[in-house]
Amino acid sequence: MFHTEHCVTIDAPVEVVYNVLADVEGYAKLFPPTQEVIMLEEGADYQIAKLVVDVSGQIQSWTTRRDLDASNRIIRYQQIQTAPLMEQMGGEWRCFPLREKQTQLVLTHDFAPRAAVDGLVLGKYTPEQAEAMVRGAVEHNSVADLAAVKQEAERRFQRVTAVSGD
């Protein structure tokens, strides 16, 4: 099992950042690799959605359960139907207020590549290749996703600030 943690400072209040992340159906507009999000089930504090994503030039899909903790501004996610190379994938989006109008956003991943069968993963990759591909995709996408959330949250906050005159 691997663990990664990435973070970014965002010039927007924590509520704005959390609201960007809580809108899973907006991910297709927010994250360019995301082609489609299909909400399968939703309650007051959870979402189950199917994501169709371009991962390193290959269209893949998975189903994720997201548990939303609005009071603590944490979204925990777990793939319940994993991407092809993943045995397990989960983690958290955590939003921490730094100042009144600034947020520290932390994204964690806990993941394991699919195990090899007869020496190969999915019949075509060595375990080392599969691990390198998965780790590379997690690293690349984490950096890109944090940048996209930062850009969108700051855009929303600037728009509200301009309208209200704050």
N, C-alpha and C positions, 0 to 999 in steps of 0.2 A: 504494500500500500504506500502511495506517495502522498505527500502533503505540500501544497504551495500556498503562499500568502502574498497578495499584491495589494498596494494601497495607493490612493491619490487624494490630494487635498482639493476640495471644490469650493469655489467662491459662491456659495448659495446655502440657504438655511437647510438644516437636516430634513425638515418636512418635505421640501421641494425634491431633494435627492431621493428620499424614500418613495415618494409618489412616482417618480420616473421609473424606479425599479419594480414597484408593485404592479405596474401596467404591463403584464406579460404579453398581452395581445399587441402592444405597441412595439415589441421587440423587432418585428420585421422592418419597421422604419428606423428604429434606433441602432440596430446592429446589422451592417450591410451583409454579412454572411447568412443571416437568418432570412430564409425565403418565405416561410409561412409559420404561423402559430395557430393551432386549432385548440380552443378551450374545450376540454372534455368534461370537466366537472369543476364547480366552484362553490365555495361556502364563504362564510364571513371571515375565516382565518386560514383558508387554504385554496390552492388552485392545482388542478391536474391538467396539464397541457401537452400536446404533441408538438414538437418543434421540428421543422425541416430546415436543415442548415448545410451550407456549402463548407465542408471541412477540407481544406487543402485541395480544392478542385473536385471533390467528390460530394455529391448530394447524399446526406445521411439524415436519418430521423431517429428521435428517441422520445420517450414520454417521461415527463418529470412531474414530481409532486413538489409543490412549494408551500411551506408553512410560513404564514405571514404573522409576525409579531409586531404590530404597529406601535404599541406602547414603548417597546425597546428598540424599534426601528431595525429589526433583523428579519431577513428572509432566508430560511433554510431550504435547501433544495436537495432532491435525491432522484436520480434517474431510476424509474421503476421498470422501464423497458429501455435497456441501454443501447448506445450507439454500437456499431459493429465491432470496433476494436476494444470496447470497454467491458470489463467484467463488472466494475462498480464505479460510480461517480456521484459525488455529493459535495456539499459545502455550504457556505453562507455568504450573503451580502450583509455587512454590518455598517451602519451609519452612525458616526459619533459626532456630536456637535463640538466644534473647536471654539468658536465664538458665535455670537448671535447670527451671523450671516456667513459662516464657514463650516464645512463638514469634512471630516476624514472618512473616506469610504474604503473599507477593507473587503476584499474578495478572497475567499479561501476555496480550495479544491482538495478533496480527499478522493483519490482514484487509484484504480488498478487496471492495467491492461488485461485483456482476455488471455487466458492460459493457452499454451501451445498444446496441440494434439498431434501426435506423431512428429514432434519437432517443429511444427509450424503453427502460426496463429492465422486463423481463417484460411488455412491451406496454402498461404503464399508468403508469409513474413516470418523471419526468425524472431524469437522472443526479443532479441536486442533491437531489431528493426521496429517491431511493434512498440516497444517501450520508447524508443527515440521518437517515433511518429506521434505517439500520444503526449509525451512530455513537451515536444515542440509545439503541438497544437494548443495545449493548455497554456503554455507560456505566451505564445503569439496572441491568442484570443483574449487572455486576461488583460494584457496591456491595451489591446484595441478596445475591449469592452469598457474598461475604466475610462479611457479617453472619450468614448462616445457618451457615457453617462455624464461625465464632467461637462462636455460641450452642451448637452441637452439641458442639464439642470441649470447651468449658468445662463443659457439662452432664456429659459423660462423665467428665472429670477430677474434677469435684466428687463424682460418684457413687463413683468408685474411692477417692478420698480419704476419703469418709465411711465406707466399708466398711473400709478399712485403718487408719483412725484417724490418718493423717499430717496 
